[in-house]
Amino acid sequence: MAQACEPVSVTDRSKTNTTSYPDLLHTLVWNAIMDNATDVHLHCVDDGLRIIHRVDGVITPKAVLPAREGRRLLNQLRSAAGLSVVRTFAPLEGQLAWRDEDATWEIRVTLTPVRERESVHLRLLNVPRDNWDLSGLGFCTADRERIASTIRSLSGLVLVTGPTGSGKTTTMYGLASLMDLRTTTTYSIEDPVEFRLPYAQQIEVDEQHGLTMHEGLRTILRMDPDLILIGEIRDKDSAIVAARAALSGRLVLGTVHARDAAGAVDALHYLGVPYHIIGSSLRMVIAQNLLRQICGECAQPRELDETETDTFARFGVSAPKELLHPGSCAECGWYGYKGRTGIFEVAPIDDELGAMISSGTQQNKLSESLRAKGVRSMAQDGLAKVAAGITAMEELFRINAYSRCDEPVRAVHNTQPVEAPVG
């Protein structure tokens, strides 16, 4: 039998919400927000419409609506998002807004045809974001100080790298917020603009009307910018313009896809930027990923096994006497985790590293030099957060944090202590 979504009464909703949508759509969005979901997937299946949430980065099936109610929900969604209610064989994009007393959500809707059916994705963005404090993202004091020193130099290229959904844009905005944007000419080029950044002029890519990432960057350079933010550097022309802008005295913040700091260098090179330009322009790379924070209400202590003890030793991180294992309680919605934090590799690029990059030094040699200079890898940062009780060992395995476990272990003094998350 098909499982229906739990109903939410209109009376309950009206206490906190000022947005009015038809009943099924209202319940869908409300349940997603109450579940702290960042994404909602609607899949047409034989027995109805399957509803799936992504919570703290993990896919969680929620319910299956009967086919009739599923069709009604999709029609309500199409209408509210400004999409054609007539079945189409082309992807469609629309947008919803949800407001309550404390916050506003922008909800991006993407509908795409699949075999004999359609699939819908909703991306929930909590806006506006007034607080981009790096400590709340999981950066330790030493890394925040390194970042602030680099940003204060007001020139050069700073890259944020990581997989899709790892919080790169949030970190990039956090870096920008370290500057006084009221006295800085700030432009961004993004596809799409995900958050509003106060005092910044934000440009959204619109290739249908000729506004590509490259053309947007070229235009920004004619606007007397002090600070340029690039949502994602993904083609040769944009990469070269970004690097040359950094060499001309601007501060350029951008994101690329790579799994660590050394990999970000090769990612730029693969796009067509010569190593000598990368070495001359690059000032810092921040590699990151997101981990779920363990719920403090239901976490259970346990002893380390032999493999875990060896892992801490191998990465040069002091092992705790015990680890926390996720439990299950109402506070965390029975997930065992509540919220997310980042693990980071914050790599300042000094003259010596810049020279190595310019000469085309291999990734593994560059990584070794970073460790020798006291730069902690993401695996080391993750283990330090496990030792501090912020996350669980299982989370590091889930995101494959040991993908570079052949790194040589450096001195334990490279693994500075981790503060508890803020907020």
C-alpha positions as CSV (number, residue, x, y, z in Angstrom):
1,M,0.0,0.0,0.0
2,A,1.2,3.5,-0.8
3,Q,2.5,5.5,2.1
4,A,1.2,9.1,2.3
5,C,3.0,12.1,3.7
6,E,2.1,13.0,7.2
7,P,-0.5,15.8,7.1
8,V,0.3,19.2,8.5
9,S,-2.7,21.2,9.6
10,V,-3.3,24.7,8.2
11,T,-3.6,26.0,11.8
12,D,-0.1,24.7,12.7
13,R,1.4,26.1,9.5
14,S,-0.1,29.6,9.9
15,K,1.6,30.1,13.2
16,T,5.0,30.5,11.6
17,N,4.6,30.6,7.9
18,T,3.4,33.6,5.8
19,T,3.5,31.8,2.4
20,S,0.4,30.3,0.9
21,Y,0.5,27.4,-1.4
22,P,-2.0,24.6,-2.2
23,D,-2.3,21.9,0.4
24,L,0.0,19.2,-1.0
25,L,2.7,21.6,-2.1
26,H,2.5,23.4,1.2
27,T,3.0,20.1,3.1
28,L,5.8,19.0,0.9
29,V,7.8,22.2,1.5
30,W,7.0,22.4,5.2
31,N,8.1,18.8,5.8
32,A,11.4,19.5,3.9
33,I,12.1,22.6,6.0
34,M,11.3,20.9,9.2
35,D,13.6,18.0,8.2
36,N,16.4,20.5,7.5
37,A,16.6,19.1,3.9
38,T,18.7,20.9,1.3
39,D,17.2,18.9,-1.6
40,V,13.9,17.2,-2.4
41,H,13.6,14.6,-5.2
42,L,10.2,13.6,-6.6
43,H,10.3,10.4,-8.6
44,C,7.4,9.0,-10.5
45,V,7.2,5.2,-9.8
46,D,4.7,2.5,-10.6
47,D,2.8,2.9,-7.3
48,G,2.8,6.7,-7.1
49,L,5.2,9.6,-6.5
50,R,8.3,8.8,-4.3
51,I,9.5,11.7,-2.1
52,I,13.1,11.7,-1.1
53,H,15.0,14.2,1.1
54,R,18.7,14.9,1.2
55,V,19.5,15.8,4.9
56,D,23.1,16.7,5.9
57,G,24.3,15.3,2.6
58,V,22.6,11.9,2.9
59,I,19.7,10.7,0.8
60,T,16.7,9.7,2.9
61,P,13.5,8.2,1.4
62,K,10.4,9.8,3.1
63,A,7.1,8.7,1.6
64,V,5.2,7.5,-1.5
65,L,2.1,9.5,-2.5
66,P,-0.6,7.6,-4.3
67,A,-0.6,8.2,-8.0
68,R,-3.6,10.5,-8.0
69,E,-2.3,12.7,-5.2
70,G,1.2,12.6,-6.9
71,R,-0.2,14.0,-10.1
72,R,-2.1,16.7,-8.1
73,L,1.1,17.7,-6.3
74,L,3.1,17.9,-9.5
75,N,0.4,20.2,-11.1
76,Q,0.4,22.4,-8.0
77,L,4.2,22.6,-8.2
78,R,4.2,23.4,-11.9
79,S,1.7,26.2,-11.4
80,A,3.4,27.8,-8.3
81,A,6.9,27.7,-9.9
82,G,5.6,29.2,-13.2
83,L,6.1,26.1,-15.3
84,S,3.8,24.9,-18.0
85,V,1.2,22.4,-16.8
86,V,1.3,20.8,-20.2
87,R,3.6,17.8,-20.3
88,T,6.8,18.8,-22.1
89,F,9.8,16.8,-23.5
90,A,12.3,19.6,-22.5
91,P,13.7,20.3,-19.1
92,L,12.0,23.2,-17.2
93,E,13.3,25.5,-14.5
94,G,11.3,27.6,-12.1
95,Q,11.4,29.0,-8.6
96,L,9.4,29.2,-5.4
97,A,9.8,31.4,-2.3
98,W,8.9,30.4,1.3
99,R,8.8,32.9,4.1
100,D,8.2,32.6,7.8
101,E,8.9,34.9,10.8
102,D,12.6,34.1,11.0
103,A,13.8,33.2,7.6
104,T,13.3,33.1,3.8
105,W,13.9,30.2,1.5
106,E,14.4,30.3,-2.2
107,I,13.4,27.0,-3.8
108,R,14.8,26.2,-7.2
109,V,12.7,23.8,-9.2
110,T,14.0,21.6,-12.0
111,L,11.8,19.3,-13.9
112,T,13.2,16.9,-16.5
113,P,11.4,14.2,-18.6
114,V,12.5,10.7,-18.0
115,R,11.3,7.5,-19.7
116,E,7.5,7.8,-20.0
117,R,7.5,10.0,-16.8
118,E,9.1,13.0,-15.3
119,S,11.5,13.7,-12.4
120,V,11.6,16.8,-10.2
121,H,14.3,18.3,-8.0
122,L,13.8,21.1,-5.5
123,R,16.9,22.9,-4.1
124,L,16.2,24.7,-0.8
125,L,18.4,27.8,-0.2
126,N,18.0,29.5,3.2
127,V,18.4,33.3,2.5
128,P,19.5,35.9,3.3
129,R,22.7,34.7,4.9
130,D,23.8,37.6,7.2
131,N,26.5,35.7,9.0
132,W,29.4,34.2,7.0
133,D,31.7,33.7,10.0
134,L,34.4,31.2,9.2
135,S,34.4,29.8,12.7
136,G,30.8,28.6,12.2
137,L,31.9,26.7,9.2
138,G,34.4,24.6,11.1
139,F,37.7,26.4,10.5
140,C,40.1,26.2,13.4
141,T,41.7,29.4,14.8
142,A,45.1,28.8,13.1
143,D,43.4,28.3,9.7
144,R,41.3,31.4,10.1
145,E,44.4,33.4,10.9
146,R,46.1,32.1,7.8
147,I,43.1,32.9,5.6
148,A,42.7,36.4,7.1
149,S,46.3,37.2,6.4
150,T,46.0,36.1,2.8
151,I,42.8,38.0,2.2
152,R,44.3,41.2,3.7
153,S,46.9,41.1,1.0
154,L,44.1,42.3,-1.4
155,S,45.7,40.6,-4.5
156,G,46.2,37.2,-6.0
157,L,44.1,34.1,-6.7
158,V,42.5,32.1,-3.9
159,L,40.9,28.8,-4.8
160,V,38.3,26.8,-2.9
161,T,38.1,23.2,-4.1
162,G,36.0,20.2,-3.3
163,P,33.3,17.9,-4.6
164,T,29.8,19.1,-5.6
165,G,27.8,20.0,-2.4
166,S,30.9,20.4,-0.2
167,G,30.1,24.0,0.7
168,K,32.6,25.8,-1.6
169,T,30.3,28.7,-2.3
170,T,29.6,29.3,1.4
171,T,33.3,29.3,2.1
172,M,34.0,31.7,-0.8
173,Y,31.4,34.1,0.6
174,G,32.9,33.7,4.0
175,L,36.3,34.8,2.6
176,A,34.8,37.8,0.9
177,S,33.1,38.8,4.2
178,L,36.5,39.2,5.8
179,M,36.8,42.4,3.8
180,D,34.9,45.6,4.3
181,L,32.7,45.3,1.3
182,R,31.2,48.7,1.9
183,T,34.6,50.2,0.8
184,T,35.4,47.6,-1.8
185,T,34.3,47.4,-5.4
186,T,33.1,43.8,-5.4
187,Y,31.7,41.8,-8.4
188,S,30.7,38.2,-8.7
189,I,29.9,36.1,-11.7
190,E,27.9,32.9,-10.8
191,D,25.8,30.2,-12.4
192,P,23.5,30.6,-10.7
193,V,23.7,33.2,-8.0
194,E,23.0,31.1,-4.9
195,F,23.1,33.7,-2.1
196,R,22.9,37.4,-1.8
197,L,26.2,39.0,-0.7
198,P,25.7,42.5,0.8
199,Y,27.4,45.3,-1.1
200,A,28.4,43.0,-4.0
201,Q,27.3,43.4,-7.6
202,Q,26.3,39.9,-8.5
203,I,26.0,38.8,-12.1
204,E,24.3,35.6,-13.2
205,V,25.4,33.7,-16.2
206,D,22.8,33.7,-19.0
207,E,24.2,31.9,-22.0
208,Q,20.9,32.1,-23.9
209,H,21.5,35.9,-24.1
210,G,25.2,35.8,-24.7
211,L,26.3,36.3,-21.1
212,T,28.8,33.5,-20.6
213,M,31.2,33.1,-17.7
214,H,34.1,34.4,-19.8
215,E,32.2,37.4,-21.2
216,G,31.0,38.3,-17.7
217,L,34.6,38.2,-16.4
218,R,35.8,40.4,-19.2
219,T,33.1,42.9,-18.4
220,I,33.9,42.9,-14.7
221,L,37.5,43.7,-15.5
222,R,36.3,46.9,-17.1
223,M,34.3,47.9,-14.0
224,D,37.3,48.8,-11.7
225,P,36.9,45.8,-9.4
226,D,38.9,45.3,-6.2
227,L,37.4,41.8,-5.5
228,I,36.1,39.3,-8.0
229,L,34.2,36.1,-7.0
230,I,33.8,33.4,-9.6
231,G,31.2,30.8,-8.9
232,E,33.1,28.0,-10.7
233,I,36.2,28.2,-13.0
234,R,35.4,25.5,-15.6
235,D,36.8,26.6,-19.0
236,K,40.2,27.7,-20.3
237,D,39.2,31.3,-21.2
238,S,37.7,32.0,-17.7
239,A,40.7,30.3,-16.0
240,I,43.2,32.4,-17.8
241,V,41.3,35.6,-17.3
242,A,41.0,34.9,-13.6
243,A,44.7,34.2,-13.2
244,R,45.7,37.3,-15.2
245,A,43.3,39.4,-13.2
246,A,45.0,38.2,-10.0
247,L,48.4,39.1,-11.4
248,S,47.1,42.6,-12.2
249,G,46.6,43.4,-8.5
250,R,43.0,42.2,-7.9
251,L,41.9,39.7,-5.3
252,V,40.2,36.9,-7.1
253,L,38.2,34.2,-5.3
254,G,37.1,31.1,-7.3
255,T,36.1,27.5,-7.0
256,V,37.3,24.4,-8.9
257,H,36.6,20.7,-8.6
258,A,39.6,18.8,-7.1
259,R,40.0,16.6,-4.1
260,D,42.9,18.4,-2.4
261,A,45.1,21.5,-2.6
262,A,47.7,20.0,-4.8
263,G,45.0,18.7,-7.1
264,A,43.6,22.2,-7.6
265,V,46.8,23.2,-9.2
266,D,46.5,20.5,-11.8
267,A,42.8,21.2,-12.3
268,L,43.7,24.8,-13.4
269,H,46.5,23.4,-15.6
270,Y,44.2,20.9,-17.3
271,L,41.9,23.8,-18.1
272,G,44.8,25.4,-20.0
273,V,46.5,27.7,-17.6
274,P,50.3,27.4,-17.8
275,Y,52.1,26.3,-14.6
276,H,54.2,29.5,-14.5
277,I,51.0,31.7,-14.4
278,I,49.5,29.5,-11.7
279,G,52.6,29.7,-9.6
280,S,52.8,33.5,-10.0
281,S,49.1,34.2,-9.3
282,L,48.0,31.6,-6.7
283,R,48.1,32.8,-3.1
284,M,46.0,30.1,-1.3
285,V,44.1,26.9,-1.9
286,I,41.3,25.7,0.5
287,A,40.3,22.1,-0.1
288,Q,37.2,21.0,1.8
289,N,34.4,18.5,2.3
290,L,31.4,18.3,4.7
291,L,30.8,15.8,7.5
292,R,27.7,15.3,9.6
293,Q,28.0,16.5,13.2
294,I,27.2,13.8,15.8
295,C,24.2,14.5,17.9
296,G,25.3,15.4,21.4
297,E,22.0,14.1,22.9
298,C,22.3,10.5,21.9
299,A,25.9,9.8,21.0
300,Q,27.4,6.8,22.8
301,P,31.1,6.4,23.8
302,R,33.0,3.4,22.7
303,E,36.6,2.1,22.6
304,L,38.8,2.4,19.6
305,D,39.6,-0.8,17.8
306,E,43.1,-1.6,16.6
307,T,42.6,-0.3,13.1
308,E,41.3,3.0,14.3
309,T,44.3,3.4,16.7
310,D,46.6,2.7,13.8
311,T,44.8,5.2,11.6
312,F,45.3,8.0,14.1
313,A,49.0,7.1,14.4
314,R,49.5,6.8,10.7
315,F,48.2,10.4,10.2
316,G,50.1,11.8,13.1
317,V,47.0,12.8,15.1
318,S,46.7,12.1,18.9
319,A,44.2,9.3,19.4
320,P,41.5,9.9,22.1
321,K,40.7,7.5,24.8
322,E,37.3,6.8,23.3
323,L,35.2,7.7,20.3
324,L,31.6,8.7,20.0
325,H,29.2,6.5,18.1
326,P,25.9,7.9,16.7
327,G,22.8,7.0,18.5
328,S,19.1,7.8,17.8
329,C,16.8,10.3,19.4
330,A,14.0,12.8,18.7
331,E,16.4,15.7,19.0
332,C,18.2,14.6,15.8
333,G,15.2,13.2,14.0
334,W,16.5,9.6,14.7
335,Y,19.4,10.2,12.4
336,G,22.2,10.2,15.0
337,Y,23.6,13.3,13.5
338,K,22.5,16.9,13.5
339,G,24.0,19.6,11.3
340,R,27.3,19.5,9.4
341,T,30.8,20.9,9.7
342,G,33.7,21.1,7.3
343,I,37.0,19.4,7.1
344,F,39.7,21.5,5.5
345,E,43.2,21.7,4.0
346,V,44.2,25.4,4.1
347,A,47.3,25.8,2.0
348,P,49.0,29.3,1.8
349,I,51.2,29.4,-1.3
350,D,54.5,31.1,-0.4
351,D,57.4,31.9,-2.8
352,E,58.9,28.4,-2.4
353,L,55.7,26.6,-3.2
354,G,54.9,29.1,-6.0
355,A,58.3,28.2,-7.6
356,M,57.5,24.5,-7.3
357,I,54.2,25.0,-9.0
358,S,55.8,27.1,-11.8
359,S,58.2,24.3,-12.5
360,G,55.4,21.7,-12.8
361,T,56.1,19.8,-9.6
362,Q,54.0,16.6,-9.3
363,Q,51.0,16.5,-7.0
364,N,52.5,14.1,-4.5
365,K,55.7,16.2,-4.1
366,L,53.6,19.3,-3.7
367,S,51.5,17.6,-1.0
368,E,54.7,16.5,0.8
369,S,56.0,20.0,0.8
370,L,52.6,21.3,2.2
371,R,52.8,18.8,5.1
372,A,56.4,19.8,5.8
373,K,55.2,23.4,6.1
374,G,52.6,22.4,8.7
375,V,49.6,22.3,6.4
376,R,47.1,19.7,7.7
377,S,45.4,17.4,5.2
378,M,41.7,16.9,5.2
379,A,42.1,13.4,6.6
380,Q,44.1,14.9,9.5
381,D,41.6,17.6,10.1
382,G,38.8,15.0,10.1
383,L,40.6,12.8,12.6
384,A,41.1,15.8,14.8
385,K,37.4,16.5,14.7
386,V,36.6,12.8,15.5
387,A,39.0,13.0,18.5
388,A,37.2,16.2,19.6
389,G,33.8,14.5,19.5
390,I,32.5,16.7,16.7
391,T,31.9,13.9,14.3
392,A,32.1,10.1,14.1
393,M,34.8,7.8,12.6
394,E,32.0,6.4,10.3
395,E,31.6,9.8,8.7
396,L,35.2,9.9,7.5
397,F,34.8,6.5,5.9
398,R,31.5,7.6,4.3
399,I,33.1,10.5,2.4
400,N,36.3,8.5,1.7
401,A,38.5,10.9,3.6
402,Y,41.4,8.5,3.4
403,S,41.6,8.5,-0.4
404,R,45.1,9.8,-0.1
405,C,46.1,7.6,2.9
406,D,49.5,7.0,1.3
407,E,50.6,10.5,2.4
408,P,53.7,10.5,4.6
409,V,52.9,11.3,8.2
410,R,54.3,14.5,9.4
411,A,55.1,15.7,12.9
412,V,52.2,15.7,15.4
413,H,52.7,19.5,15.9
414,N,51.1,20.0,12.5
415,T,47.8,18.8,13.9
416,Q,46.6,21.7,16.0
417,P,43.7,21.1,18.3
418,V,40.1,21.6,17.0
419,E,37.6,24.0,18.7
420,A,34.0,23.0,19.2
421,P,31.7,24.2,16.5
422,V,30.2,27.7,16.9
423,G,26.5,28.0,17.1
